Amino acid sequence: MGSVVAAAPSPFLWGVSGGACIVAFALGLLIQAARAEDSSPELIQPAVCSPVKPIPPELKGICEVTKLAGTRHKVKVNLTATTVVINVGGYAVETENYNGAYLSPVIEAIPGDTVAAHLENWLKGNPLLPGATIDHLTMAEGSAGENPTNLHYFHGGIVTPNNARPPIDASQGNGDNIYVRLKNREAGKPNSFDYNVPIPGEKQLDARVLEGAGLIAHPNGLDWYHSHMHGISSDQVMGGLAGLLSVGEDKASVRAKCAQVPPDPAKCDEDTEDLKKRTIVRYALLQEISLDEISALPGDAAQHKTAHWAPRKRGYIESCDVWNGSQWNSDPKLRKGFCQPNKDEKSALLFTLNGQRFPTITVGDNQNLLLRIGNLSANVTHWLELCKENTPCKTGQTPAQTLPLTILSLDGVVPAKPIDPRHAGIPVDAFDVNDLLFMSASRAEIYVRNDTPHSNEQVYFLRTKGLDVGSDLWPEIQLARVVLKPTKAVSGIALALNAPIEQIRPSLFAVPKQKVLLPEGCVRDLEEGEHRRVTFTEGPDNPAGETTWSIGTEIMHPKSPGVPGDERLDFVPVESETIGTYSGSPSPPNPLGRLKGIGFEEYVNVDHSIDWVGERHKHACIRLDHKSSHKQLWVLYNPTSGLHNFHIHQIKFRLATRNELENKYHIKPPTPSHTCEGIPPPCPQPDYKLYEEDLTGTAESHPVWHDTIPIPNDDKKPVFLVMSFDAKQQIGRFVYHCHILKHEDNGLMAPIEVWDPLATRVDR
């Protein structure tokens, strides 16, 4: 998988006090990195902790693989959250990071394995922690010296948080539990916490969560892990407290299209192996960081660049230029991994891949590239494309000068339903896109082919196109070079999606309807004919000058059940079950403008625990009964000034179809179904989908699963999502929120609970 990054060192390991060895080792890397960073060196690769690969020397003491029963393993990483000087894009800069490096190890595990992490908090105190009133505490509040952290381990997994009631306090659950609050040190010793997350193996995950009919293993794909400490998550993720987590080996999503009729399994397997042999894998972690007090600009030849990390510089960028040696230049082609948002200060915004500024990815003769890419940025939305070098690629251009991106997985799952075993030999076609809107927290496996003959080297720039999202203006940046070497051979092997196969087809029954006690503090779940409306609301600026946010959640009840019509006229909120407050009546004509949501801070108690019993506010609760919990409709509204990025833990979701909205949920959806309809091509903005048209025989006819999705800022263009809470692994307490982390830190997050009615039966 290429060279292993030297910036994931071993000399800083356990027992180091104050991080002195980390600093020494990191500084030792700076001369080499500074000399190379302006020449577009080859993309370095993160070290991988895997049960099917040798443990790299760099991960000695960090990666531990233990054999369990059968073919299962426990894959454990030891993560030290520390504040030390590291190398970021050629600069010596002190950030909050794991193990003294900006590039964290990739964790690779097979369905059925358990992923574990031992997290120690050696962070320095954080002077940026804001003051707060008792009514607006974040989980990070307290003494600035505490500087707490935790771990979302893992983002994208349909895995247990292991924090279901009892007890009332959710903070001790050792699964994918973001309610842990780990202070940095007491009496000179670091606080620590151990996470232990089983990944469902064969026949262990209810396929109804992906609208299948049997049992499956957890989907293969690319997920990630990161700090989720509410109030400072943006800071900590920007500093480097994040890394990738792969379910399945790195080429698990590569599958040849089995075109024979009838299919020949042996030939199909042979073609898949051929395709995998000619495939090189490159991990790419997209991360942005704001710097000031820089000693030299990124394009300068200085050998020892230094800078100061400025995590709170994360807002709207009116201009982003480059000093070309004699004058300021706004040409986007000069923005090779950076630009300078303020001409009057020595500041820069770096956009890195694996901690490098503008690296190169070389694809050899008769090779193809599987780019396993994750947007680990705290706040940045990328609009990605591969644009041919020395061509006039512009936002809104025709796609003639771009290289198609073949999507094999998105947000950690193949974009297709689980396949009935009787139809396993029928291929599900992979599909191409010309560009990809890549929200913060998104991951994708992108296949780029170089097995079509061409006699000259071809060079493409992986770039993010300029994007105005209202509350932020992100510039066009050249992120990396992709070099396709001349190729003579021809491969006729087509790609298919490697969708999961249902292992058995048992009779799957819903939980019998019975009287149960609703958990204390819960708003009831949906009843037949109802759907959930979630509204992002905008508040005043806080003392730091940043906008505050909140979420209002309503149960929408039909006024005329079964009669299609406009959603706002034919459904009314159940006011007694609303999470939020109304100013006046919630009825039309402007219900959204009357709703004020609840900021997450309002659930936080003085001791930093979360209120689960409703003394401050009630929260949404899902009864796992395979009736109301299956294929719930959530309608997301964003009447605020900027784009938001919806994310919910422990689940995948998809866009609803027009047919479903009209005939199952009795809603007449707005027209058009996406934001570029009616705009002459090429559309100058991303095409935000609101729901799916009912297309057949195309890639769009297969459901595309997500765990993050953009919500455009237009209260007349809601996004319609279908999600199923059907797996026992989803039982517990987690959150839904905006994954633009500066929004989440300022309130745009809400608690949610999935509960088991069989555990709370009562007779009445």
C-alpha positions in Angstrom: 0.0 0.0 0.0 2.9 2.3 -0.5 5.3 3.8 2.0 4.2 4.2 5.6 4.3 7.7 7.0 7.1 8.4 9.3 5.0 11.0 11.1 3.3 8.3 13.2 6.4 7.6 15.3 6.9 5.1 18.1 9.5 6.9 20.4 6.7 9.0 22.0 4.9 5.9 23.4 3.6 5.2 26.9 5.0 6.6 30.0 6.2 9.8 28.3 5.6 12.8 30.6 4.6 16.1 29.1 5.2 15.0 25.6 8.9 15.9 25.4 9.8 13.0 23.2 6.9 13.7 20.9 8.1 17.2 20.4 11.7 16.1 19.7 10.7 13.5 17.2 8.2 15.8 15.4 10.7 18.6 15.1 13.2 16.2 13.6 10.8 15.6 10.7 10.4 19.2 9.9 13.6 19.8 7.8 12.8 16.8 5.5 9.1 17.8 5.2 9.8 21.5 4.6 12.3 20.7 1.8 9.7 18.4 0.0 6.5 20.2 0.5 6.8 22.7 -2.3 7.7 20.1 -5.0 4.4 18.1 -4.8 5.9 14.9 -3.4 4.1 11.6 -3.6 1.2 11.2 -1.2 2.4 9.5 1.9 0.2 6.8 3.4 -1.0 6.4 6.9 0.1 3.4 9.0 -2.6 0.8 9.1 -3.6 -1.2 12.2 -5.2 -4.4 10.7 -5.8 -8.1 11.5 -4.8 -9.1 8.0 -1.6 -7.1 7.6 1.6 -7.0 9.5 1.7 -4.3 12.2 4.1 -1.6 10.9 7.1 -0.7 13.1 5.7 2.8 13.4 2.7 1.4 15.3 4.6 -0.7 17.8 2.8 0.0 21.1 0.0 1.7 19.4 -1.6 -1.2 17.4 -2.6 -4.4 19.2 -4.3 -7.3 17.4 -5.6 -10.2 19.5 -7.0 -13.4 18.1 -10.6 -14.2 19.3 -12.7 -17.3 18.6 -12.9 -18.5 15.0 -11.7 -16.0 12.5 -12.5 -13.0 14.7 -10.0 -10.5 16.1 -9.8 -7.6 18.5 -8.2 -4.6 16.8 -7.1 -2.1 19.4 -5.3 1.3 19.1 -3.8 3.2 21.9 -4.5 6.9 21.4 -2.8 9.7 23.3 -4.6 13.0 22.9 -1.7 15.5 23.4 -0.8 19.1 22.7 2.6 19.1 21.0 4.4 20.6 18.0 3.9 18.6 14.9 4.4 18.9 11.1 1.3 20.2 9.2 1.9 20.9 5.5 5.6 21.8 6.2 5.0 24.0 9.2 6.0 23.4 12.8 2.8 24.1 14.7 1.5 23.1 18.1 -2.0 21.5 17.9 -4.1 19.0 19.8 -3.5 15.7 18.1 -3.2 11.9 18.6 0.2 10.4 19.3 2.2 13.5 18.2 1.2 13.4 14.5 -1.4 15.1 12.3 -1.8 11.8 10.4 -3.5 9.3 12.6 -3.4 5.5 12.0 -6.1 3.9 9.9 -8.0 1.2 11.7 -8.9 -1.7 9.6 -11.3 -4.5 10.8 -13.4 -7.2 9.3 -17.1 -7.7 10.1 -17.3 -9.9 13.2 -14.1 -8.2 14.7 -14.2 -5.9 17.6 -12.5 -2.5 17.4 -11.2 -1.1 20.7 -9.4 2.1 21.7 -7.5 3.1 24.9 -7.8 6.9 25.0 -5.5 8.9 27.3 -6.0 12.7 27.7 -2.7 14.5 28.0 -4.0 17.8 26.5 -2.9 21.1 27.9 -5.4 23.4 29.3 -7.5 25.3 26.8 -7.7 29.1 27.2 -10.3 29.3 24.5 -13.0 27.5 26.4 -15.8 30.1 26.6 -17.6 31.1 29.8 -21.2 29.9 30.2 -24.3 30.4 32.3 -25.8 27.4 34.0 -28.5 27.4 31.3 -26.0 27.2 28.5 -23.3 24.7 29.5 -21.4 22.7 27.0 -19.9 19.3 27.8 -16.5 21.0 27.5 -17.3 23.6 30.2 -15.6 23.6 33.5 -12.1 24.6 34.5 -10.2 25.5 31.3 -7.4 23.3 32.7 -9.7 20.2 32.3 -9.8 20.5 28.5 -11.8 17.3 28.2 -12.0 15.1 25.1 -13.8 11.9 24.1 -14.2 9.7 21.0 -16.9 9.0 18.4 -15.8 5.5 17.8 -16.9 4.9 15.1 -18.7 7.5 12.9 -20.7 5.6 10.2 -21.0 2.3 12.1 -24.3 0.6 12.8 -22.9 -0.4 16.1 -23.8 -0.3 19.8 -23.2 2.8 21.9 -23.6 0.4 24.9 -25.2 3.1 27.0 -28.9 2.1 27.2 -30.8 2.6 30.4 -30.3 1.8 33.2 -28.4 3.7 34.5 -29.7 7.2 33.8 -26.2 8.5 33.3 -25.0 7.5 29.8 -21.4 8.6 30.2 -20.0 5.2 31.2 -21.1 3.2 28.1 -17.9 1.8 26.4 -19.4 1.4 22.9 -19.6 4.2 20.3 -20.6 6.5 23.1 -20.1 10.3 22.6 -21.4 11.1 26.1 -18.0 10.2 27.7 -16.3 13.2 29.1 -12.6 12.6 29.8 -10.8 15.4 31.7 -7.1 15.8 30.8 -5.2 15.0 34.0 -5.5 14.8 37.7 -2.5 14.8 40.1 -0.2 14.8 37.1 -1.6 11.5 35.7 -3.7 11.4 32.5 -7.3 10.2 32.7 -8.2 7.4 30.4 -11.1 5.5 28.9 -11.4 2.2 27.1 -13.8 1.8 24.1 -14.9 -1.7 22.9 -17.1 -1.8 19.9 -18.2 -5.1 18.3 -18.7 -4.9 14.5 -21.7 -7.2 13.5 -20.5 -10.2 11.6 -22.2 -12.7 9.3 -25.9 -13.1 10.2 -25.6 -10.6 13.1 -27.1 -7.4 11.6 -30.8 -7.1 10.8 -30.9 -6.3 7.1 -34.1 -4.2 7.6 -31.8 -1.3 8.6 -30.8 -1.2 4.9 -34.3 -2.4 3.8 -33.3 -5.9 3.1 -35.2 -9.0 4.3 -32.7 -11.2 6.1 -29.6 -10.9 8.1 -26.3 -9.5 6.9 -22.8 -8.7 8.2 -22.0 -5.0 8.7 -21.5 -3.3 5.3 -17.9 -2.9 4.1 -16.8 0.7 3.6 -14.9 3.7 4.9 -15.8 5.2 8.3 -13.8 7.3 10.8 -13.2 8.2 14.4 -12.9 11.7 16.0 -13.3 13.8 19.1 -17.0 14.6 19.8 -16.6 16.9 22.8 -19.5 19.3 22.5 -18.3 22.9 22.6 -14.8 22.3 21.3 -15.2 19.5 18.8 -14.3 21.8 15.9 -11.1 22.8 17.6 -10.0 19.3 18.4 -10.8 17.8 15.0 -9.1 20.7 13.2 -6.0 20.1 15.4 -5.8 16.4 14.4 -8.0 14.4 16.8 -9.4 12.3 13.9 -8.6 9.2 11.8 -10.1 6.7 9.3 -11.7 3.4 10.2 -12.2 0.8 7.4 -14.7 -2.0 7.7 -13.4 -4.8 5.4 -10.0 -5.0 3.8 -9.0 -2.1 1.7 -10.1 -3.6 -1.7 -13.3 -5.2 -0.3 -15.5 -2.9 -2.4 -13.8 -3.7 -5.7 -15.9 -6.2 -7.7 -16.0 -7.1 -11.4 -19.3 -6.9 -13.3 -20.5 -10.5 -13.9 -21.9 -9.9 -17.4 -22.3 -13.6 -18.4 -25.8 -14.9 -18.9 -26.2 -17.2 -17.1 -23.4 -16.0 -14.8 -20.3 -18.1 -14.3 -19.2 -17.7 -10.7 -15.7 -18.9 -11.4 -15.2 -16.4 -14.2 -16.7 -13.6 -12.2 -14.3 -14.4 -9.3 -11.4 -14.5 -11.7 -12.3 -11.1 -13.2 -12.6 -9.6 -9.7 -9.2 -10.9 -8.7 -7.7 -9.5 -12.0 -9.3 -6.1 -11.2 -8.0 -6.1 -7.7 -4.5 -7.0 -8.9 -4.4 -3.9 -11.1 -5.8 -1.7 -8.4 -3.6 0.4 -6.2 -5.2 1.8 -3.0 -4.5 5.3 -1.6 -6.0 6.6 1.6 -6.5 10.3 1.6 -7.5 12.3 4.7 -8.8 15.8 3.8 -8.1 18.2 6.7 -8.1 21.9 6.9 -6.2 24.1 9.5 -6.1 27.8 10.1 -2.7 29.3 10.8 -1.4 32.7 11.8 1.9 34.2 12.8 3.5 32.2 10.0 7.2 32.7 9.5 7.1 32.2 5.7 4.4 31.7 3.1 3.8 28.1 1.9 5.3 28.9 -1.5 8.5 30.3 0.0 11.8 28.3 -0.1 12.4 28.7 3.7 13.5 25.4 5.3 12.1 25.9 8.8 8.5 27.3 8.6 6.7 27.9 11.8 3.2 29.0 12.6 0.6 29.4 15.3 -2.6 27.3 15.2 -5.8 29.5 15.1 -8.7 27.1 15.5 -11.3 29.8 15.9 -10.5 31.3 12.5 -13.0 29.1 10.8 -15.6 31.5 9.3 -16.6 33.2 6.1 -13.7 33.9 3.7 -14.3 37.0 1.5 -11.1 36.6 -0.4 -8.4 34.0 -0.5 -5.3 35.0 -2.5 -1.7 34.0 -2.9 1.4 36.1 -2.8 3.4 35.3 -5.9 6.6 36.9 -4.8 5.9 40.5 -5.9 2.1 41.0 -5.7 -1.2 39.4 -4.5 -2.8 37.1 -7.1 -6.3 35.7 -7.0 -5.7 33.1 -9.7 -7.2 29.8 -8.3 -4.5 27.8 -10.1 -1.9 29.2 -7.7 -3.8 28.0 -4.6 -2.0 24.7 -4.3 -3.2 23.5 -1.0 -3.5 26.9 0.6 -4.6 30.5 0.3 -4.3 33.5 2.5 -7.7 34.9 3.7 -6.1 38.1 5.2 -3.6 40.1 3.2 -2.7 42.2 6.2 -1.7 39.4 8.5 0.8 36.5 8.2 -2.0 33.9 8.0 -3.0 31.1 5.8 -5.6 28.4 5.5 -4.1 25.0 4.6 -6.0 22.2 2.9 -4.0 19.0 3.4 -4.1 15.4 2.3 -2.5 13.2 4.9 -1.0 16.3 6.4 0.7 17.3 3.1 0.1 20.4 1.0 -0.6 19.6 -2.6 0.8 16.1 -2.9 0.9 13.8 -6.0 -0.8 10.5 -6.6 0.9 8.5 -9.3 -1.0 5.7 -11.1 1.2 3.4 -13.2 0.9 1.7 -16.5 -2.2 -0.5 -16.6 -3.1 0.3 -13.0 -6.3 1.7 -11.6 -6.6 3.9 -8.5 -9.0 3.2 -5.6 -9.0 6.5 -3.7 -10.4 5.9 -0.2 -11.0 9.5 0.8 -12.5 11.0 3.9 -13.4 14.7 4.5 -12.0 14.9 8.1 -12.3 18.7 8.0 -14.0 20.2 10.9 -16.1 22.7 8.9 -15.2 22.8 5.2 -17.5 21.6 2.4 -15.6 20.3 -0.6 -17.0 20.2 -4.1 -14.6 17.7 -5.7 -13.6 17.0 -9.3 -10.6 15.8 -11.3 -9.8 18.5 -13.7 -7.2 18.1 -16.5 -4.1 20.1 -16.1 -3.8 23.2 -18.3 -7.5 23.3 -19.2 -9.9 26.1 -18.3 -11.8 24.2 -15.6 -14.3 26.5 -14.0 -17.3 26.1 -11.7 -20.2 25.3 -14.0 -18.0 24.0 -16.8 -18.9 21.3 -19.2 -17.5 18.0 -18.1 -15.3 17.4 -21.2 -12.0 18.2 -19.3 -12.9 16.3 -16.1 -12.2 12.6 -15.3 -15.2 10.6 -14.3 -15.4 9.5 -10.6 -16.8 6.0 -10.2 -18.4 5.6 -6.8 -18.0 2.2 -5.1 -19.1 3.3 -1.7 -20.3 6.4 0.0 -20.5 7.2 3.7 -19.2 3.8 4.5 -21.7 1.6 2.6 -22.2 0.4 -0.9 -25.0 2.4 -2.5 -27.4 -0.5 -3.0 -29.8 -2.6 -1.0 -28.7 -6.0 0.4 -29.1 -8.6 -2.3 -31.4 -11.7 -2.1 -29.0 -14.7 -2.3 -31.0 -16.0 -5.3 -30.0 -12.9 -7.2 -26.4 -12.6 -5.9 -25.0 -13.3 -9.4 -26.8 -10.3 -11.0 -24.5 -7.3 -10.9 -25.6 -3.9 -9.6 -23.9 -1.4 -11.9 -21.4 1.0 -10.4 -22.1 4.6 -11.5 -20.0 7.6 -12.4 -20.3 11.2 -11.4 -18.4 14.3 -12.8 -18.2 15.9 -9.5 -19.0 15.1 -5.9 -20.3 17.4 -3.1 -18.2 16.2 -0.2 -19.6 17.5 3.1 -17.6 17.6 6.3 -17.5 14.0 7.6 -18.3 12.4 4.2 -16.3 9.4 3.0 -16.1 7.8 -0.5 -14.3 5.1 -2.3 -13.6 6.5 -5.8 -12.3 4.4 -8.6 -10.2 6.1 -11.3 -9.2 4.0 -14.3 -5.9 4.1 -16.1 -6.3 0.9 -18.2 -7.4 2.5 -21.5 -4.5 3.1 -23.9 -2.9 6.5 -24.0 0.7 7.3 -25.1 1.4 10.5 -23.1 1.3 11.1 -19.3 -1.9 12.6 -18.2 -2.1 14.9 -15.3 -5.3 15.9 -13.4 -5.8 18.2 -10.5 -8.0 17.0 -7.6 -9.6 20.3 -6.8 -12.4 21.6 -4.7 -14.5 24.1 -6.6 -15.4 27.4 -5.1 -18.7 27.2 -3.1 -20.8 29.9 -1.5 -23.1 28.3 1.1 -24.4 31.5 2.7 -22.8 31.3 6.1 -19.5 30.4 4.5 -17.6 31.1 1.3 -15.1 28.3 0.5 -12.5 29.1 -2.2 -11.4 27.0 -5.1 -8.3 25.1 -4.0 -6.0 22.7 -5.9 -5.7 19.8 -3.5 -3.5 17.3 -5.3 -2.0 16.1 -8.6 -3.1 12.8 -10.0 -0.7 11.5 -12.6 -1.8 8.7 -15.0 1.3 7.1 -16.6 1.1 6.0 -20.3 -0.7 2.8 -20.8 -0.7 0.3 -23.6 -2.9 -2.6 -22.4 -6.7 -2.6 -22.4 -8.9 -4.0 -19.7 -12.5 -4.9 -20.6 -13.5 -5.7 -17.1 -16.4 -3.5 -16.0 -17.1 -2.6 -12.4 -20.2 -3.5 -10.3 -21.2 -2.6 -6.8 -20.2 -5.1 -4.2 -23.5 -5.1 -2.3 -24.0 -7.2 0.8 -25.7 -10.5 0.4 -28.5 -11.6 2.7 -27.3 -14.7 4.5 -30.6 -16.3 5.5 -34.2 -15.4 5.0 -35.9 -16.0 8.3 -39.4 -15.0 9.1 -39.0 -11.5 10.6 -41.8 -10.5 12.9 -42.5 -7.2 14.4 -42.7 -6.8 18.1 -46.3 -7.4 19.2 -48.3 -4.3 20.0 -48.5 -4.1 23.8 -48.7 -1.5 26.5 -45.3 -0.4 27.7 -43.9 2.3 29.9 -42.4 5.2 27.8 -38.9 5.9 29.3 -38.9 8.9 31.5 -38.0 12.1 29.6 -39.1 10.8 26.2 -41.3 12.3 23.6 -43.4 9.5 22.2 -42.5 7.8 18.9 -44.4 8.1 15.6 -47.8 6.6 15.1 -49.3 5.4 11.8 -49.6 8.1 9.2 -47.2 10.5 11.1 -43.7 11.7 10.3 -41.0 13.7 12.0 -40.2 17.3 11.1 -36.8 18.6 12.1 -36.1 22.3 11.8 -32.7 24.0 12.2 -33.1 27.4 13.8 -30.7 30.3 14.1 -30.2 32.4 17.2 -28.3 35.5 18.2 -24.5 35.7 18.3 -22.8 34.4 21.5 -20.2 36.6 23.4 -17.5 35.3 21.1 -19.4 36.7 18.1 -20.4 33.3 16.7 -24.0 32.4 15.7 -25.9 30.2 18.0 -28.1 27.4 16.7 -30.9 25.0 17.8 -33.0 22.2 16.6 -36.8 21.9 16.8 -38.3 18.5 16.4 -42.0 17.9 15.8 -44.3 14.9 15.3 -46.5 15.8 12.3 -50.0 14.4 12.4 -52.2 14.2 9.3 -55.3 16.5 9.3 -56.8 14.3 6.5 -55.2 10.9 6.7 -54.6 9.2 3.4 -55.3 12.4 1.3 -52.3 13.6 -0.7 -51.7 17.2 -0.4 -49.2 19.9 0.5 -47.3 18.9 3.6 -47.7 22.2 5.4 -51.5 22.3 4.9 -52.5 18.7 5.6 -50.2 18.0 8.6 -50.1 19.7 11.9 -47.6 19.4 14.7 -48.6 17.6 17.9 -47.9 20.5 20.1 -47.7 18.4 23.3 -44.9 16.3 21.7 -42.9 19.2 20.2 -39.3 19.7 21.2 -39.0 23.4 21.1 -41.3 26.4 21.7 -43.7 28.3 19.5 -44.2 32.0 19.2 -47.9 32.1 18.5 -49.7 29.4 16.7 -47.7 26.7 14.9 -50.4 26.6 12.2 -49.9 27.9 8.6 -49.0 30.1 6.9 -45.5 30.3 8.5 -45.0 27.4 11.0 -41.3 27.3 10.7 -40.8 30.9 11.5 -42.7 30.4 14.7 -40.7 27.5 16.1 -37.6 28.1 18.3 -35.6 24.9 18.8 -33.5 23.7 21.7 -29.8 24.2 21.8 -27.9 21.1 23.0 -26.4 23.2 25.9 -29.9 23.3 27.4 -29.7 19.5 28.0 -26.4 19.8 29.9 -26.5 19.7 33.7 -24.1 21.5 36.0 -22.1 18.3 36.5 -21.8 18.1 32.6 -24.1 15.0 32.5 -27.0 15.1 30.1 -30.6 15.4 31.3 -32.4 12.2 30.2 -35.4 12.5 32.5 -36.9 15.6 31.1 -36.4 18.0 34.0 -35.0 20.6 31.5 -36.3 19.3 28.1 -37.7 16.0 26.7 -35.9 14.3 23.9 -36.9 12.1 20.9 -37.2 8.4 21.5 -37.6 5.5 19.0 -39.4 2.4 20.1 -37.7 -0.5 18.3 -40.7 -2.5 17.2 -40.1 -2.9 13.5 -43.4 -1.1 12.8 -43.1 2.6 13.6 -39.3 2.2 13.8 -39.1 0.8 10.2 -38.8 3.3 7.3 -39.6 6.4 9.4 -39.9 9.6 7.4 -37.9 12.6 8.6 -38.5 16.0 6.8 -35.6 18.4 7.4 -36.1 22.1 7.1 -33.3 24.8 7.0 -34.8 28.3 7.1 -31.4 29.7 8.4 -28.8 31.8 6.6 -26.4 29.0 5.7 -26.0 25.4 4.5 -26.2 22.7 7.1 -25.0 19.1 7.1 -27.4 16.6 8.8 -25.9 13.6 10.5 -27.3 10.9 12.8 -25.4 8.3 14.7 -25.9 4.5 14.6 -27.8 4.5 11.3 -27.8 4.9 7.5 -30.6 6.7 5.7 -31.7 7.4 2.1 -33.7 10.0 0.2 -37.4 9.2 0.0 -38.9 8.7 -3.5 -41.7 10.7 -5.0 -43.9 7.6 -5.2 -43.3 6.9 -1.4 -44.1 10.5 -0.5 -47.3 10.6 -2.4 -48.6 7.0 -1.8 -47.1 5.9 1.5 -46.6 9.0 3.5 -49.4 11.0 1.8 -47.3 14.1 1.1 -47.2 16.0 -2.1 -43.5 16.9 -2.4 -42.3 20.2 -3.8 -41.3 20.5 -7.4 -38.6 20.2 -8.5 -36.9 17.3 -6.7 -33.4 18.9 -6.9 -32.1 22.4 -6.9 -30.5 22.4 -10.4 -33.7 21.5 -12.2 -34.6 24.3 -14.6 -31.1 25.8 -14.6 -29.4 25.4 -18.0 -26.5 23.0 -17.8 -23.9 23.1 -16.5 -25.3 24.1 -13.2 -23.1 26.6 -11.4 -23.9 25.2 -8.0 -24.1 21.7 -6.4 -27.3 19.9 -7.2 -28.9 19.4 -3.8 -31.4 16.6 -4.0 -34.5 16.9 -1.9 -35.9 13.5 -2.7 -35.6 10.9 -5.5 -37.7 10.7 -8.6 -38.9 7.2 -9.3 -36.4 6.2 -12.0 -35.9 2.7 -13.2 -33.1 1.0 -15.0 -30.5 3.6 -13.9 -28.0 3.9 -11.1 -30.4 6.3 -9.3 -33.0 3.5 -9.0 -30.7 1.9 -6.4 -30.9 3.6 -3.0 -27.9 5.6 -2.1 -27.2 5.4 1.6 -25.8 8.2 3.7 -25.0 9.2 7.2 -24.5 12.8 6.3 -26.5 14.9 3.8 -26.6 18.6 3.0 -29.7 20.6 3.8 -29.9 23.8 1.6 -30.9 27.0 3.3 -34.4 27.4 1.9 -37.5 26.8 3.9 -39.4 25.9 0.8 -37.0 23.1 -0.1 -37.0 20.5 2.7 -35.1 17.3 2.4 -37.1 14.0 2.8 -35.2 11.1 4.4 -36.2 7.5 5.2 -34.5 5.8 8.0 -35.0 2.5 9.8 -34.2 1.7 13.4 -34.4 -2.1 13.3 -31.1 -3.5 14.7 -30.5 -4.3 18.3 -27.1 -2.6 17.9 -29.0 0.7 17.6 -30.5 0.5 21.1 -29.0 3.2 23.3 -28.5 7.0 23.5 -26.8 9.0 20.8 -27.4 12.3 18.8 -28.4 13.9 15.6 -26.7 17.1 14.6 -25.1 19.3 12.0 -21.7 18.0 11.1 -20.3 21.4 10.4 -18.7 21.2 13.8 -18.7 25.0 14.6 -22.5 24.7 14.2 -22.7 21.7 16.4 -20.5 23.3 19.1 -22.8 26.2 19.2 -26.0 24.3 19.8 -27.0 22.5 16.6 -27.3 19.0 18.1 -30.1 17.0 19.8 -30.1 13.8 22.0 -32.0 10.8 20.8 -32.7 7.4 22.3 -33.7 4.0 20.9 -35.3 1.7 23.4 -36.4 -1.9 23.5 -40.1 -2.3 24.4 -39.5 -5.9 25.4 -37.4 -4.7 28.2 -40.1 -2.4 29.7 -43.3 -4.4 29.5 -46.1 -3.5 32.0 -49.6 -4.7 32.5 -52.3 -2.1 32.6 
